[in-house]
Amino acid sequence: MRRLVIGLALACALDGCVPSHEWTPGPQVAVSDFSRDRARCAMLARDSGGGGFAIGPPAFILGYAVGSVISNTNRAQAEFNDCMELNGWVAER
């Protein structure tokens, strides 16, 4: 049980390691549209999570859970970035 708690804490900590960008408006975008576009893209990214199911020893399930958190976080960030770019924003890396 102790390993499970430590693993879940590690997974939650890794969730905060997603890189963020500064967004600048492209040629056809008004700065005043940022809040609306950001909110729309954040909703899309939050709704993109995947589910999962694992059967096996506790160590395997823990590894699966950590991998799932990392994968879902990366997917959500990629979808947010793609959405912002589709709305005309440019990521300053």
N, C-alpha and C positions, 0 to 999 in steps of 0.2 A: 504494500500500500504506500509505503514511504517513497519508493521509486516512482510510482504513478503520480504522486503529488509533485515530486521534483520535476518529472517529465512534463507535466502540464504547466508548471510554472515556467519551465524553459520554453515551451511552445508559445506561451503568452508573451514572454520577453522577446522572442524572435519576431513576433508579429509587429513589434514596434521598429524593426530594422528596415522597413521598406523605404527606399529613397524617395524623396519628394522633390518637386521641381518648382521653380519660379516660372510663372506663365506670363508671356507678353503677348499683346494682341497682334494678330497678323494684319495684312493690309485691308481686309474687308470687315474687321471686327472693331466694335466700339468698346472702350474700357468699361463703360457702364454695364455691359452685358456679362462681365466676369462672374458676378455672384450668381446670376441665373444659370449660366452654363456650368459653373462648378457644381452647383446643387443638383442639376439634372444628371451630370456625369457621376457624381457621388452616389446618387440613388441607383443608377444603372450598375455601378460597380458593386454596391452592397447586395444587389439582387442576383449577382452572378455566382454565388457560392455553390459548391458541389457537396453532395452528401457522400457518405461512405459507410462501409461495413467491414469489420474484420473479426475473424475467429482465429484463436490460437492462444499461445502462452502470453502472459502479461507483458513480457518484454517485446514481443512482436506487435501486440496491440498498441503499446506505448510508442514504438517506432512508427507505426502506421499513423497514429494520431499526430505526432510531431510533423511527419512528412505531409500530412493532409493540411495542417495549419499553414505550413510554408507554401505549399502549392496553391492553396486558395488565396492566400495573401498576394502572391505574385500574380495570379490571374486577375484578381480584382484591381491591382495597381495598373496592370497592362490595359485592362478595359477602360479604366478612368483616363489614362493617358491617351488612348486611341480616341475616346469620345471628345476630349478637349481638343485634340488635333483636328478632328472632323468638324468641330465648331469654329475652326480658324485660329486657335491659339497656338503659340510656338513655345516649346519647352526650352528654358535656359538651363543647361546642364552644368 
